[in-house]
Amino acid sequence: MFSEAHFAGILFAPIVLYGLIAAVIFVPIRYWLGRTGFLQWLWHTSLFELSLYICICALVIFIAA
């Protein structure tokens, strides 16, 4: 479990770090899903991407804890 992160004298909550790590994991997965054509088969692409990001963020928090 991370404690606060210090950057330029500003303290960031651990959830910010977890969100950034999840975003780094999410971007290549989203690119790959777009290139394979999987996203075209979905009705609400944005809703799927949001739920995928939330699942990745939850997985990062679960692994870090």
N, CA, C and O atoms as CSV, one atom per row, in Angstrom:
chain,resi,resn,atom,element,x,y,z
A,1,MET,N,N,0.854,-1.170,0.000
A,1,MET,CA,C,0.000,0.000,0.000
A,1,MET,C,C,0.900,1.233,0.000
A,1,MET,O,O,1.790,1.376,0.838
A,2,PHE,N,N,0.644,2.117,-0.962
A,2,PHE,CA,C,1.417,3.343,-1.045
A,2,PHE,C,C,0.920,4.351,-0.017
A,2,PHE,O,O,-0.249,4.345,0.371
A,3,SER,N,N,1.830,5.213,0.414
A,3,SER,CA,C,1.396,6.363,1.199
A,3,SER,C,C,1.310,7.543,0.229
A,3,SER,O,O,1.319,7.347,-0.987
A,4,GLU,N,N,1.229,8.726,0.742
A,4,GLU,CA,C,1.108,9.885,-0.134
A,4,GLU,C,C,2.359,10.035,-1.000
A,4,GLU,O,O,3.468,9.690,-0.591
A,5,ALA,N,N,2.146,10.559,-2.203
A,5,ALA,CA,C,3.260,10.820,-3.118
A,5,ALA,C,C,3.566,12.316,-3.085
A,5,ALA,O,O,2.655,13.143,-3.061
A,6,HIS,N,N,4.834,12.648,-3.084
A,6,HIS,CA,C,5.275,14.039,-3.075
A,6,HIS,C,C,5.750,14.411,-4.473
A,6,HIS,O,O,6.603,13.733,-5.045
A,7,PHE,N,N,5.198,15.491,-5.020
A,7,PHE,CA,C,5.639,15.985,-6.313
A,7,PHE,C,C,5.547,17.506,-6.297
A,7,PHE,O,O,4.457,18.069,-6.194
A,8,ALA,N,N,6.685,18.158,-6.398
A,8,ALA,CA,C,6.772,19.626,-6.399
A,8,ALA,C,C,6.125,20.218,-5.138
A,8,ALA,O,O,5.481,21.265,-5.197
A,9,GLY,N,N,6.298,19.551,-4.023
A,9,GLY,CA,C,5.767,20.043,-2.766
A,9,GLY,C,C,4.277,19.810,-2.569
A,9,GLY,O,O,3.691,20.327,-1.618
A,10,ILE,N,N,3.665,19.049,-3.443
A,10,ILE,CA,C,2.234,18.761,-3.346
A,10,ILE,C,C,2.064,17.288,-2.999
A,10,ILE,O,O,2.714,16.421,-3.583
A,11,LEU,N,N,1.187,17.020,-2.046
A,11,LEU,CA,C,0.901,15.640,-1.672
A,11,LEU,C,C,-0.278,15.113,-2.489
A,11,LEU,O,O,-1.314,15.768,-2.605
A,12,PHE,N,N,-0.098,13.923,-3.048
A,12,PHE,CA,C,-1.164,13.280,-3.805
A,12,PHE,C,C,-1.614,12.035,-3.070
A,12,PHE,O,O,-0.795,11.309,-2.507
A,13,ALA,N,N,-2.914,11.787,-3.073
A,13,ALA,CA,C,-3.472,10.601,-2.438
A,13,ALA,C,C,-3.061,9.355,-3.229
A,13,ALA,O,O,-2.795,9.445,-4.428
A,14,PRO,N,N,-3.008,8.211,-2.576
A,14,PRO,CA,C,-2.625,6.988,-3.287
A,14,PRO,C,C,-3.545,6.636,-4.453
A,14,PRO,O,O,-3.101,6.010,-5.415
A,15,ILE,N,N,-4.808,7.023,-4.388
A,15,ILE,CA,C,-5.738,6.700,-5.475
A,15,ILE,C,C,-5.313,7.373,-6.775
A,15,ILE,O,O,-5.609,6.866,-7.857
A,16,VAL,N,N,-4.628,8.503,-6.684
A,16,VAL,CA,C,-4.131,9.174,-7.889
A,16,VAL,C,C,-3.056,8.316,-8.542
A,16,VAL,O,O,-3.042,8.157,-9.762
A,17,LEU,N,N,-2.161,7.766,-7.740
A,17,LEU,CA,C,-1.120,6.889,-8.271
A,17,LEU,C,C,-1.723,5.631,-8.877
A,17,LEU,O,O,-1.309,5.194,-9.951
A,18,TYR,N,N,-2.693,5.052,-8.195
A,18,TYR,CA,C,-3.346,3.855,-8.717
A,18,TYR,C,C,-4.057,4.156,-10.039
A,18,TYR,O,O,-4.026,3.346,-10.965
A,19,GLY,N,N,-4.693,5.317,-10.118
A,19,GLY,CA,C,-5.365,5.706,-11.351
A,19,GLY,C,C,-4.399,5.904,-12.503
A,19,GLY,O,O,-4.706,5.541,-13.638
A,20,LEU,N,N,-3.233,6.475,-12.223
A,20,LEU,CA,C,-2.232,6.653,-13.270
A,20,LEU,C,C,-1.664,5.319,-13.737
A,20,LEU,O,O,-1.449,5.119,-14.932
A,21,ILE,N,N,-1.422,4.414,-12.806
A,21,ILE,CA,C,-0.928,3.087,-13.176
A,21,ILE,C,C,-1.972,2.357,-14.009
A,21,ILE,O,O,-1.638,1.701,-14.996
A,22,ALA,N,N,-3.241,2.472,-13.612
A,22,ALA,CA,C,-4.316,1.832,-14.366
A,22,ALA,C,C,-4.436,2.444,-15.761
A,22,ALA,O,O,-4.727,1.728,-16.719
A,23,ALA,N,N,-4.220,3.740,-15.893
A,23,ALA,CA,C,-4.296,4.389,-17.204
A,23,ALA,C,C,-3.179,3.902,-18.119
A,23,ALA,O,O,-3.386,3.711,-19.318
A,24,VAL,N,N,-1.994,3.701,-17.546
A,24,VAL,CA,C,-0.870,3.197,-18.339
A,24,VAL,C,C,-1.160,1.784,-18.838
A,24,VAL,O,O,-0.760,1.426,-19.946
A,25,ILE,N,N,-1.842,0.990,-18.044
A,25,ILE,CA,C,-2.217,-0.366,-18.464
A,25,ILE,C,C,-3.386,-0.320,-19.449
A,25,ILE,O,O,-3.439,-1.114,-20.389
A,26,PHE,N,N,-4.319,0.605,-19.236
A,26,PHE,CA,C,-5.542,0.674,-20.032
A,26,PHE,C,C,-5.301,1.113,-21.478
A,26,PHE,O,O,-5.930,0.587,-22.396
A,27,VAL,N,N,-4.407,2.060,-21.684
A,27,VAL,CA,C,-4.211,2.633,-23.026
A,27,VAL,C,C,-3.782,1.580,-24.054
A,27,VAL,O,O,-4.373,1.536,-25.132
A,28,PRO,N,N,-2.786,0.733,-23.778
A,28,PRO,CA,C,-2.459,-0.286,-24.791
A,28,PRO,C,C,-3.569,-1.311,-25.008
A,28,PRO,O,O,-3.759,-1.795,-26.124
A,29,ILE,N,N,-4.306,-1.645,-23.944
A,29,ILE,CA,C,-5.422,-2.589,-24.101
A,29,ILE,C,C,-6.502,-1.973,-24.982
A,29,ILE,O,O,-7.061,-2.649,-25.846
A,30,ARG,N,N,-6.796,-0.695,-24.768
A,30,ARG,CA,C,-7.803,-0.008,-25.582
A,30,ARG,C,C,-7.352,0.063,-27.033
A,30,ARG,O,O,-8.159,-0.147,-27.939
A,31,TYR,N,N,-6.089,0.353,-27.266
A,31,TYR,CA,C,-5.554,0.396,-28.627
A,31,TYR,C,C,-5.681,-0.972,-29.295
A,31,TYR,O,O,-6.103,-1.067,-30.447
A,32,TRP,N,N,-5.320,-2.018,-28.576
A,32,TRP,CA,C,-5.387,-3.370,-29.123
A,32,TRP,C,C,-6.832,-3.769,-29.434
A,32,TRP,O,O,-7.091,-4.386,-30.468
A,33,LEU,N,N,-7.763,-3.427,-28.560
A,33,LEU,CA,C,-9.171,-3.749,-28.808
A,33,LEU,C,C,-9.710,-2.995,-30.017
A,33,LEU,O,O,-10.540,-3.517,-30.760
A,34,GLY,N,N,-9.242,-1.779,-30.211
A,34,GLY,CA,C,-9.657,-1.011,-31.383
A,34,GLY,C,C,-9.082,-1.573,-32.673
A,34,GLY,O,O,-9.765,-1.608,-33.697
A,35,ARG,N,N,-7.836,-2.011,-32.629
A,35,ARG,CA,C,-7.190,-2.560,-33.825
A,35,ARG,C,C,-7.769,-3.917,-34.224
A,35,ARG,O,O,-7.816,-4.243,-35.410
A,36,THR,N,N,-8.207,-4.702,-33.256
A,36,THR,CA,C,-8.769,-6.013,-33.575
A,36,THR,C,C,-10.224,-5.921,-34.026
A,36,THR,O,O,-10.771,-6.904,-34.526
A,37,GLY,N,N,-10.863,-4.760,-33.861
A,37,GLY,CA,C,-12.241,-4.596,-34.274
A,37,GLY,C,C,-13.259,-4.998,-33.222
A,37,GLY,O,O,-14.460,-5.005,-33.494
A,38,PHE,N,N,-12.799,-5.332,-32.026
A,38,PHE,CA,C,-13.720,-5.753,-30.967
A,38,PHE,C,C,-14.649,-4.617,-30.544
A,38,PHE,O,O,-15.819,-4.857,-30.244
A,39,LEU,N,N,-14.145,-3.391,-30.518
A,39,LEU,CA,C,-14.956,-2.269,-30.047
A,39,LEU,C,C,-16.122,-1.957,-30.989
A,39,LEU,O,O,-17.096,-1.333,-30.566
A,40,GLN,N,N,-16.046,-2.372,-32.234
A,40,GLN,CA,C,-17.135,-2.120,-33.178
A,40,GLN,C,C,-18.350,-2.993,-32.899
A,40,GLN,O,O,-19.455,-2.667,-33.335
A,41,TRP,N,N,-18.169,-4.079,-32.193
A,41,TRP,CA,C,-19.263,-4.995,-31.884
A,41,TRP,C,C,-20.055,-4.579,-30.646
A,41,TRP,O,O,-21.068,-5.200,-30.322
A,42,LEU,N,N,-19.609,-3.548,-29.962
A,42,LEU,CA,C,-20.254,-3.127,-28.713
A,42,LEU,C,C,-21.279,-2.040,-28.983
A,42,LEU,O,O,-21.131,-1.228,-29.896
A,43,TRP,N,N,-22.316,-2.047,-28.167
A,43,TRP,CA,C,-23.357,-1.047,-28.317
A,43,TRP,C,C,-22.899,0.288,-27.720
A,43,TRP,O,O,-22.985,1.323,-28.380
A,44,HIS,N,N,-22.418,0.268,-26.482
A,44,HIS,CA,C,-21.904,1.461,-25.807
A,44,HIS,C,C,-20.406,1.297,-25.591
A,44,HIS,O,O,-19.968,0.748,-24.580
A,45,THR,N,N,-19.637,1.774,-26.541
A,45,THR,CA,C,-18.186,1.639,-26.460
A,45,THR,C,C,-17.632,2.400,-25.259
A,45,THR,O,O,-16.759,1.897,-24.552
A,46,SER,N,N,-18.129,3.594,-25.032
A,46,SER,CA,C,-17.624,4.401,-23.922
A,46,SER,C,C,-17.917,3.749,-22.574
A,46,SER,O,O,-17.080,3.777,-21.672
A,47,LEU,N,N,-19.092,3.170,-22.441
A,47,LEU,CA,C,-19.446,2.492,-21.193
A,47,LEU,C,C,-18.559,1.277,-20.967
A,47,LEU,O,O,-18.147,1.010,-19.838
A,48,PHE,N,N,-18.264,0.539,-22.032
A,48,PHE,CA,C,-17.361,-0.604,-21.920
A,48,PHE,C,C,-15.962,-0.154,-21.517
A,48,PHE,O,O,-15.334,-0.766,-20.654
A,49,GLU,N,N,-15.474,0.917,-22.143
A,49,GLU,CA,C,-14.134,1.404,-21.813
A,49,GLU,C,C,-14.062,1.896,-20.373
A,49,GLU,O,O,-13.064,1.664,-19.692
A,50,LEU,N,N,-15.102,2.570,-19.904
A,50,LEU,CA,C,-15.122,3.019,-18.519
A,50,LEU,C,C,-15.118,1.841,-17.557
A,50,LEU,O,O,-14.379,1.845,-16.572
A,51,SER,N,N,-15.934,0.836,-17.833
A,51,SER,CA,C,-15.983,-0.323,-16.946
A,51,SER,C,C,-14.673,-1.103,-16.987
A,51,SER,O,O,-14.249,-1.645,-15.966
A,52,LEU,N,N,-14.027,-1.167,-18.148
A,52,LEU,CA,C,-12.725,-1.827,-18.245
A,52,LEU,C,C,-11.685,-1.079,-17.429
A,52,LEU,O,O,-10.880,-1.701,-16.736
A,53,TYR,N,N,-11.690,0.259,-17.502
A,53,TYR,CA,C,-10.758,1.061,-16.718
A,53,TYR,C,C,-10.998,0.871,-15.213
A,53,TYR,O,O,-10.043,0.757,-14.445
A,54,ILE,N,N,-12.243,0.837,-14.801
A,54,ILE,CA,C,-12.554,0.643,-13.387
A,54,ILE,C,C,-12.096,-0.735,-12.919
A,54,ILE,O,O,-11.576,-0.873,-11.811
A,55,CYS,N,N,-12.284,-1.745,-13.748
A,55,CYS,CA,C,-11.814,-3.093,-13.384
A,55,CYS,C,C,-10.295,-3.142,-13.277
A,55,CYS,O,O,-9.758,-3.775,-12.367
A,56,ILE,N,N,-9.605,-2.486,-14.187
A,56,ILE,CA,C,-8.138,-2.457,-14.125
A,56,ILE,C,C,-7.683,-1.698,-12.888
A,56,ILE,O,O,-6.745,-2.121,-12.213
A,57,CYS,N,N,-8.334,-0.585,-12.584
A,57,CYS,CA,C,-7.982,0.194,-11.393
A,57,CYS,C,C,-8.224,-0.632,-10.124
A,57,CYS,O,O,-7.404,-0.603,-9.205
A,58,ALA,N,N,-9.327,-1.356,-10.066
A,58,ALA,CA,C,-9.605,-2.202,-8.911
A,58,ALA,C,C,-8.568,-3.308,-8.784
A,58,ALA,O,O,-8.158,-3.654,-7.676
A,59,LEU,N,N,-8.143,-3.862,-9.911
A,59,LEU,CA,C,-7.112,-4.896,-9.890
A,59,LEU,C,C,-5.774,-4.344,-9.398
A,59,LEU,O,O,-5.071,-5.010,-8.638
A,60,VAL,N,N,-5.427,-3.150,-9.821
A,60,VAL,CA,C,-4.188,-2.509,-9.363
A,60,VAL,C,C,-4.247,-2.268,-7.857
A,60,VAL,O,O,-3.272,-2.522,-7.150
A,61,ILE,N,N,-5.369,-1.787,-7.370
A,61,ILE,CA,C,-5.514,-1.534,-5.934
A,61,ILE,C,C,-5.474,-2.854,-5.156
A,61,ILE,O,O,-4.884,-2.926,-4.078
A,62,PHE,N,N,-6.098,-3.884,-5.702
A,62,PHE,CA,C,-6.090,-5.200,-5.034
A,62,PHE,C,C,-4.672,-5.769,-4.956
A,62,PHE,O,O,-4.275,-6.317,-3.928
A,63,ILE,N,N,-3.927,-5.639,-6.026
A,63,ILE,CA,C,-2.557,-6.141,-6.026
A,63,ILE,C,C,-1.652,-5.325,-5.101
A,63,ILE,O,O,-0.780,-5.884,-4.437
A,64,ALA,N,N,-1.855,-4.010,-5.056
A,64,ALA,CA,C,-1.015,-3.150,-4.227
A,64,ALA,C,C,-1.316,-3.303,-2.737
A,64,ALA,O,O,-0.457,-3.035,-1.897
A,65,ALA,N,N,-2.514,-3.724,-2.417
A,65,ALA,CA,C,-2.902,-3.792,-1.002
A,65,ALA,C,C,-2.507,-5.058,-0.356
A,65,ALA,O,O,-2.768,-5.252,0.831
